[in-house]
Amino acid sequence: RMLAKRHGRRTAGAIMVVALASRFWRLGCPKIYHEVATRLKMLEAISAMEGVEYIKLADNQQCPPAQTRPLASGFTLVNYRRIPNCAIAYVLTKRGTEKLLRRKMIYRPVDIDMQFAREIDLNLLGLLPYPITHDPQFDSDITKVNGGFHSNHSTLFSNINYRLRIWWHRHVYLSGDLDRINTPGQQG
């Protein structure tokens, strides 16, 4: 933190190091080093890409990728047929944020809304292996609030409409277009 302040700015790497050191200090130096190195490598890979709008960095549902593109950094850029509906960790750029805010009305939770990314032409991709992992020892805030049950005040017609739309999106569209992303040192 002091190094970043000394230069008059905070770098993403410096902020990540501070966050990881405070979160993983009990794990010991080798584990901290591995965690920091993985996150810095991920930040470098993402910052080198052009055209990024939304990249998932975690998935607690093991959704398989539809298409893949290996990156020189050792990560693989992917898109999905079935988009993981978790918001554990992701990168959202200014362009991606602007597309999300174009909606006239937001009526779904954000993680569910991402299932319909194609409605707003949001290029939603993932980075494998996922650099952020879901730790089941931490409870979900949503589960704490609703006790693990989701209220369903919608009508039968609304539920059928939703199910048909999600089926259509999963069978017709991919979550994003890998060709819209320019990466240096791109392989195959």
C-alpha positions as CSV (number, residue, x, y, z in Angstrom):
1,R,0.0,0.0,0.0
2,M,2.8,2.4,0.9
3,L,4.6,1.7,-2.4
4,A,1.5,2.5,-4.4
5,K,0.9,5.7,-2.4
6,R,4.5,6.8,-2.7
7,H,4.0,6.9,-6.5
8,G,0.8,8.9,-6.2
9,R,-1.5,6.2,-7.4
10,R,-3.0,2.8,-6.4
11,T,-2.3,0.0,-8.8
12,A,-4.6,-3.0,-9.2
13,G,-1.7,-5.2,-8.3
14,A,-1.0,-3.3,-5.0
15,I,-4.6,-3.3,-4.0
16,M,-4.9,-7.1,-4.8
17,V,-1.8,-7.8,-2.7
18,V,-3.1,-6.0,0.3
19,A,-6.5,-7.7,0.0
20,L,-5.0,-11.1,-0.3
21,A,-2.5,-10.6,2.4
22,S,-5.2,-9.6,4.8
23,R,-7.5,-12.5,3.8
24,F,-4.9,-15.3,3.6
25,W,-2.4,-14.2,6.3
26,R,-3.1,-17.4,8.3
27,L,-2.3,-19.7,5.4
28,G,1.5,-19.1,5.5
29,C,3.9,-17.6,2.9
30,P,3.9,-20.3,0.2
31,K,0.0,-20.2,0.0
32,I,0.0,-16.4,0.0
33,Y,2.6,-16.3,-2.7
34,H,0.6,-18.7,-4.8
35,E,-2.7,-16.8,-4.3
36,V,-1.0,-13.4,-5.1
37,A,0.8,-14.7,-8.1
38,T,-2.3,-16.3,-9.6
39,R,-4.3,-13.1,-9.1
40,L,-1.6,-10.9,-10.6
41,K,-1.3,-13.2,-13.6
42,M,-5.0,-13.0,-14.1
43,L,-5.0,-9.2,-13.9
44,E,-2.2,-9.0,-16.4
45,A,-4.1,-11.4,-18.8
46,I,-7.3,-9.4,-18.6
47,S,-5.7,-6.0,-18.8
48,A,-3.9,-7.1,-22.1
49,M,-7.3,-7.9,-23.7
50,E,-9.2,-5.4,-25.9
51,G,-13.0,-5.6,-26.2
52,V,-13.7,-7.1,-22.8
53,E,-17.2,-6.3,-21.3
54,Y,-17.8,-9.0,-18.7
55,I,-15.6,-11.9,-17.6
56,K,-16.6,-14.5,-15.0
57,L,-13.7,-15.3,-12.7
58,A,-15.6,-18.0,-10.6
59,D,-18.3,-20.6,-11.0
60,N,-19.8,-22.7,-8.2
61,Q,-21.9,-24.7,-10.7
62,Q,-19.2,-26.2,-13.0
63,C,-20.9,-25.0,-16.2
64,P,-19.0,-26.4,-19.2
65,P,-17.7,-23.9,-21.8
66,A,-19.1,-24.0,-25.3
67,Q,-16.0,-22.6,-27.0
68,T,-12.5,-22.0,-25.8
69,R,-9.5,-19.9,-26.8
70,P,-6.1,-20.5,-25.1
71,L,-4.3,-17.4,-24.0
72,A,-0.5,-17.0,-23.9
73,S,-0.8,-16.3,-20.1
74,G,-1.9,-20.0,-19.5
75,F,-5.5,-19.1,-19.0
76,T,-8.3,-20.0,-21.4
77,L,-11.0,-17.6,-22.5
78,V,-14.4,-19.3,-22.8
79,N,-18.0,-18.7,-23.6
80,Y,-21.1,-20.6,-22.4
81,R,-24.4,-22.0,-23.5
82,R,-25.6,-22.3,-19.9
83,I,-24.2,-19.2,-18.2
84,P,-23.3,-19.7,-14.5
85,N,-25.7,-17.7,-12.5
86,C,-23.4,-16.8,-9.7
87,A,-21.9,-13.4,-9.0
88,I,-19.0,-14.5,-6.9
89,A,-16.2,-12.8,-8.9
90,Y,-16.2,-11.0,-12.3
91,V,-14.7,-8.2,-14.2
92,L,-17.1,-5.7,-15.6
93,T,-15.8,-2.9,-17.8
94,K,-17.3,0.5,-18.4
95,R,-18.7,-0.6,-21.7
96,G,-20.3,-3.6,-20.0
97,T,-21.7,-1.4,-17.3
98,E,-23.2,0.9,-19.8
99,K,-24.9,-2.0,-21.6
100,L,-26.3,-3.3,-18.3
101,L,-27.7,0.2,-17.5
102,R,-29.5,0.4,-20.9
103,R,-32.3,-1.7,-19.5
104,K,-35.5,0.3,-19.0
105,M,-36.3,-1.7,-15.9
106,I,-34.2,-4.1,-13.8
107,Y,-36.6,-6.7,-12.4
108,R,-34.3,-9.7,-11.9
109,P,-31.4,-10.3,-9.6
110,V,-28.1,-9.5,-11.4
111,D,-26.8,-13.0,-11.4
112,I,-30.1,-14.2,-13.0
113,D,-30.1,-11.3,-15.4
114,M,-26.8,-12.4,-16.7
115,Q,-28.6,-15.5,-18.1
116,F,-30.1,-13.1,-20.6
117,A,-26.9,-11.2,-21.6
118,R,-27.7,-11.5,-25.3
119,E,-30.8,-9.3,-24.8
120,I,-28.4,-6.3,-24.3
121,D,-25.6,-7.6,-26.6
122,L,-23.3,-8.1,-23.5
123,N,-20.3,-10.1,-24.5
124,L,-20.1,-12.4,-21.4
125,L,-17.1,-14.7,-21.2
126,G,-15.2,-16.7,-18.6
127,L,-11.5,-17.2,-17.7
128,L,-10.4,-20.7,-17.0
129,P,-9.0,-22.1,-14.7
130,Y,-11.1,-19.8,-12.5
131,P,-8.7,-17.6,-10.6
132,I,-11.2,-17.1,-7.7
133,T,-12.7,-20.1,-5.9
134,H,-15.9,-20.4,-4.1
135,D,-15.2,-21.4,-0.4
136,P,-18.3,-23.2,0.9
137,Q,-17.3,-22.4,4.5
138,F,-18.6,-18.8,3.9
139,D,-22.4,-18.6,3.9
140,S,-24.2,-16.8,1.2
141,D,-25.7,-13.4,2.3
142,I,-28.8,-14.3,0.2
143,T,-29.3,-17.6,2.1
144,K,-28.9,-15.7,5.4
145,V,-31.7,-13.3,4.5
146,N,-34.1,-15.8,3.0
147,G,-33.3,-18.9,5.0
148,G,-32.5,-20.9,1.9
149,F,-35.9,-20.5,0.3
150,H,-36.8,-18.2,-2.6
151,S,-40.2,-16.6,-2.5
152,N,-42.2,-17.3,-5.7
153,H,-44.9,-14.6,-6.0
154,S,-45.0,-14.9,-9.8
155,T,-47.8,-16.4,-11.8
156,L,-47.8,-19.7,-13.6
157,F,-47.7,-17.8,-16.9
158,S,-44.7,-15.8,-15.8
159,N,-42.9,-19.0,-14.8
160,I,-43.6,-20.7,-18.1
161,N,-42.6,-17.6,-20.0
162,Y,-39.3,-17.4,-18.0
163,R,-38.5,-21.1,-18.6
164,L,-39.2,-20.9,-22.3
165,R,-37.0,-17.8,-22.7
166,I,-34.1,-19.3,-20.7
167,W,-34.4,-22.5,-22.8
168,W,-34.3,-20.5,-26.0
169,H,-31.3,-18.5,-24.9
170,R,-29.4,-21.6,-23.9
171,H,-30.1,-23.4,-27.2
172,V,-29.8,-20.6,-29.7
173,Y,-27.2,-18.2,-28.3
174,L,-23.7,-18.3,-26.9
175,S,-22.9,-16.1,-24.0
176,G,-20.4,-14.1,-25.9
177,D,-18.2,-13.9,-29.0
178,L,-14.6,-14.9,-28.5
179,D,-13.7,-13.2,-31.8
180,R,-14.7,-9.8,-30.4
181,I,-11.7,-10.0,-28.0
182,N,-8.2,-9.1,-29.2
183,T,-5.4,-10.6,-27.2
184,P,-1.6,-10.2,-27.6
185,G,0.2,-13.5,-28.1
186,Q,-3.1,-15.3,-29.0
187,Q,-2.7,-19.0,-29.6
188,G,-4.6,-21.2,-32.2
